[in-house]
């Protein structure tokens, strides 16, 4: 039921070889196969300028630029230039200002929730119009869990997945060894809590485990406990149900009462994230829950990766699988839209996705990446890199918030109250439910 409700409610929020024909990204293949019309700039011998806005960590930013450079060198129709931001929310904020000031980019990397908001306001191009004219593009080449997040209820394709992310476990190998814990014995969150207690008692670690600050970790665990965001008819917010309260209260207890877990919060940009990673690498914590994209910055002679467990013995693991998506702005010219679409295809072909995933650890969205020999060899040598893809295959679809983010905001506030302030889960979630229900009622009345 959790996966079914999440799939109905979610197609985005705030949680993989070539496309058939598209993987061959030479100018000759595009010119001979694509049915997209030539631009006027191409006819005059000048490249159409395509502006791309995106955010990411230090490693991801470098890899994106490499792919952009390779794309620009691969053809003579378009020239992509990039503008980077620190975090995804900053991109969205600046994008809104850019739209208002007629200074928006042509293509943008967004979380699916914010992309959906812009699409609902008719600010994003329907990419289906390009796909329908393109003999190269095969939707079936994309992982369904990510591709579906870029579609609205009417089937409009407002985004194509750029890459996927899901939060997995990274554990300190030596800490687990010293504590006498077999990582394979951890099949539930209760097992992980028991391991955290043992690690704190038997090793030099200050904490047994560190969840990553933010709502995703606790939502993940709630999904694995059978939780739903909305009732089956979509009219009632369910975030204070027993499934949610049990998970939130357990984390509150582990952090504040038992003191076997801790979080880093606040700071500038990704500061809290890297502080959490450093604790696991330096043995201050027995491990942490973090993004698949952390893999490029981790030392796997020190840590190892593992899928998130089920909540308890009666549940199954179902953490979120979020797609980060590429969208084209409706305000761009026809030539710029064509260039933006062409770049999206290049970024998501098998070779680019293999390069991206090997370099960053994010989940590839193009299924044909498995046919890339370099990627296959990489997985043989780096088994940790296969963990995010395996988890995404049974993950929950990332939530779409029909209240324009107010339900997710309410959950995030509740998470901070529980994790930072130690407020009881029932109190925090009851308050969140009231706020979210009011927003949902207003959203439904407005339809």
N, C-alpha and C positions, 0 to 999 in steps of 0.2 A: 504493500500500500504506500510506503514511503516513497519508493521510486516512482510509482504511478502518479501520486499527487505532486511530487516535485516536478515531474515531467510536464504535467498540465500547467502548473503555476510558473515554471521556470524555463526560461530560454536565455537567461542572462542575469546579472546583478552586480553589486558592489561597484564555487567552483563549482595522420601522423603518417626515390623511385619516381617516378614522374607521373603527372596527370597524363591520361592517355593522350598522346600527341603533345601535351603541354610541357612534358618533361624535357623535350628537345627545344631548348630556348634560343636557338640561333635565329638570326634575322631572316634567313632563308625560309625556315619552317613557318615563322609567323606570317611572312609575306605570302606564302603559297597556300596556307591552310585557313588563316583567319579571314572571316568575312567582314570584319570591322573596316569601315571605309578609311582611306588615307586622309590624313589631316592636311589642312592648307599649309601648315608650317612644313610638313614633309615635302609637299609639292614644291615649295620654294627653296628646299634644301636646308632649312633651319630646323633644329630640334625643338619640339614642344616642351616647354618647361613644366614640370610636375612637382609641386611642393608636398612633402610628406612630413607629418607631425607624429611623433611617437615618444614614449618614455620607457625606461628600463634601467636595470642595474648596470654597473660599469662594464661588465663583460658583454651583456646583451647589446649595449649601445655600439660597441666595437664591431660585433658580428653583423649587426644590421647595416652598418656603414660599408662593411666588406661586400655584403650582398648588393647594396645599392651600386657600389663601384663596378661590380661584375655585371650587373644589369645594364648600366650605362655603356659599358664597353662592348656589350653583346649585340647592340643594335644602334641604328643611327636616326631613329624617329623621335625618341623621347629622352629627356635629361631629368632625372629625379634628383632633387636637392632635399636635404633633411634638416628639420628643426627639432631639437630634443628638449624634453622636459624631465624633471626629476622623478615624478611618479604619475600613475595613470590619472589620478584625480586632478592633477595640475593640467594635464593635457585637456581634460574635459572643460575645466574652468576657462582656460585660455581659448579653447575652441569656441565656447559660447560668446566670449568677448569678440573673437575674430569674426564670427557670423554677424553679430550686431554691427560691427564696424566695417563690414564688407572686406575683410582681410583674412578670410578663412583659407586653409590649405586645400589641396585637391584630394588628397587621400590621408586618412588618419587611422591610427591604431587606438582602439577603445575597448574598454570592458563592455560586454554585451548589453548590460542594463542601460548604460548611458547611450550606446548606439541605438537601442530600441526607442529611447525617449526622443532622440533627434529624428529617427525615422517616422515616428508617430506624428511629428510636426512637419513632415514632408521636407525635411532638410537634407536627407540622404537619397542618393540615386538608387533606383531599383536596378540592381545588378542583373536581374533576370532578363532584362532587355538585351544586355550584352551576351549573356550566356546562351540565350535562344538563337543568336546569330553566329555563335562560335562553335564550329565543328570540333575544335580541340578540347573544349571543356567537358569533363565528365563528372557530374556531381557525385557519382558513386565512388569516385576515387578518394573522397574525404570520409573520415570517421563520422558516422551519423551523429554521435553524441555532441560533436562540435558543430557540424554543418547546420543542424536543426536550430541551434541557438541564434543563427543569423537570419531567421525567418519570422515574420509576424503571423498573426492568426489568419490572415488572408493569403499567406504564401509568398508575400513580397520578400525577396532576398535583399535585405538592407546591408548585409555584411557577409564576408567570406572569412572563415577562420584562418588566422595567421599562425597560431600555435596554441597548444593547450597547456594548462597547468593544473596540478593537483597536489595537495600537501601530503607528504609522506614522512616516515620516521627516519631520522639519522641518529644512529647510536655510536657512542664512543667505544671502540672495540676493546681497549684495555680496561676501561671501567667495567664493562660487562664481564670480562675475563676475571678481573680481581674479585668481583662480587659472586662469581660462580654461576652466572646466569646464561643459559643458552638462548640466544635471540629467537630461535625457532619455537621456543616454548611459549612465546608471547602471542596469543591468539585473540585476546580480548583487552579492552582498556583496563579491566580489573587486574589482569596479569601485569600490564605495564605499570600500574600504580604500585603493585607489590614489588616489582623490580626496582622502581624508583626508591622505595623505602629501603630495600636491601643495599642499593648502591650508596645511598647517603650514610648508612650505618657502617659499611665495610670498606669504603674507599675514601679517598681524599676529596671527592666531589662535594661541593656545598649543597647541590641539589641533585636529586635523582633524575629529574626531567624538566624541560622547559617548553611548554606550548608556545607557539608564536602568538604575539599580541594581535588582537583583532577578532572579529566575529567568526571567521572561517573555521578555525580549529573546533570551536564548540558546535557550530552548525554541522560540521562533518560528523562529529561524534553523535549528535542528535539524530542525523539521518541514519546512522548505523544502528540507532536505537529504535528505529521505526517511526520517527517523528514526521509530521507534515506541517507545512506552513499554513495552508488553508484547508478548510473542510472540503469534502468531496464536491459540494455544490459551488464552491468558490466564494461563499458569502461570509464565512466566519474565520477569523484569525485564530490559529491553534497553537501559538507559540508559548502558551503557559500550560500546555497539557502535561500529563505525568511524564511522557517521554522526554520532553524538554527539561522539565524541572529536575528530573533525576540526574541528567547529564550535567547541567549547570551547577547543581549543588555538590556533585562529586568533585568537580574541578575547584569549586570554592573551598571545599574541605581539604583537598590535597595541597592547595596553595597556602591557605591561611591557618588552618587548624593543624594539619600534619606537617606542614612546611617541607614537603618532599618535592614540591614543584614550585616554579617561580616564572615570572615573565619580565621582560624588558618592555618599557612603554615610553612614549614621547620621543623627544629629540627631533633633529632635522632630517627630513627625507627618510632614507632607509637606515638611519643610524641604529634604531632599535633592532632591526633585522640582523645587521652584521654583528651587533653585540651578542645576540642570541646564538648565532653561528659560532662566534669566537669562544663562547662558554663551552660548547660541545667539543670543539677542537682542542681547547686547552685543559680539558678535564675538570672544569668548574661544574659542569653538568654532565650527567650520564648520557644525555642526548637531547634532541629537540624535534619538534614537528615543524617542518618548513616546506617551502616550495620545491617542486621538481627543478625549477630554474636555479636553485642554489648549487647544483652539482658542479658548475664550472668554477666555483670559488671554494670548494671543499677539497680536503686532502684525504683520499680514500685509502691511504695507508693508516689513517687515524680513525676515520669513521666508516661505517657501512650503511647501506640503505635497506629499508624494509617497508612493505605496504602497511597502511593503517589497519589495525585489527577491527574485529567486530566489537560492539559495545559489551556484550556478555555472551554467555554460552547459548542463549536462545535467539541471537540475532546474527545478521550477516554484515560484513563490511560494505558500506555504501557511501564513502566520502564524495564530496562534490568534485566534478570535473568541469572546469571553467575554460571556455574558449576566449582568447583575446582575438579581436576581430579587426579586419581592415574594411573600411567603408569609404565611399566616394561622395564628396559634397555635391549637392544638387546645384549650388551656385557656380560651379566650375563650368568652363566652356566645353563644348562637345569634344574638342581636341584634347583638352586636359582630362576629361573623363575617360576617353579612350586610352590615353597614356597611363592613367591611374589603374584602370582595369588590367592593362597589359603588365604593369609592374606587379599587381597582386598575383597574377598567374605565375609570374617568375618567382616571386617570394615563396609561393606555396607548391612549386614543382618538387619533384623527388630529390634532385640534387641540392637545391637550396634548403629544403627541409632537413636533409641529412646533415648538411653543414651546420645548420642552426641548432639542431638537437644535440649533435656531438659537442658543440662548443658551449651550449648554455644549459643543457639538461632538460629544457622544456619538452613537452610531448609533441611529436610531429603529428600534423593533422592529415597528411597525405598517406593513405595506406600503402601506396606503391613504394614508399621509402624502404620497405623491407627488401625490395629488389636491388637496392643500391649496395654493391659489393663492399664498398668502404664502410658503410654503416653496419652491415652484417658483421664484418671483421671487428669493428669497434665494440659491438655488443659482446662478442666473444671474449675480448680482453677486458671489458668493463661491464660486468654484469649488473652493477648498480644502475646503469643507464636504462636498463629494460624495466626497472621497477615502476616508474611513473606510467608508462604505456600499459603495463599489466593492470595497474590500479584503475586507470581511466576506463578500461574495458568493462568494469563492473561499477563504475561510479554513477552518482546521481547527476542529473542534468542541473546545471547551475540555475538559480532562481531568477525568474523575471518578476519584478515587483510592479503590479498594476497601479500602485499609488505613487509612482514616480520616485521611488526610493524611500518612502516614509516607513514602510514595514521593516526594511533592512536597517534603516537608521535606528528604529526602536530596538531592534535586536542588538545592534552594536552598542547602544547606550546600556542595555541590560548586561552585556558582556563586561563592559568596563566596571559597572557597579559590582559585579560578582568577582572579577579577577583582580581589580585594583583596590576597591573599597571594602570588599568582603561582605557585601550586602547579601542577605539570603536569596537564593535562587527564586523561591516562590514570590517574594516581595518584588524583586527586580522584574521578573517575567510577567507578573500580574499587571504591573504598571505599564510595561511595554505592550502588552496585549490591548489594554484600553486605548493607548495612543494609536496603535496600529489599526485597531478595529474602527476607530473614528475616521481615520484616513481612508480605510477601505470603503466604509459606508458612503463617504463623500465621493469617492472615485466611482462607485457603482451608480450612485444617483446622477452623476454627471454624464453617464453613457446614454 
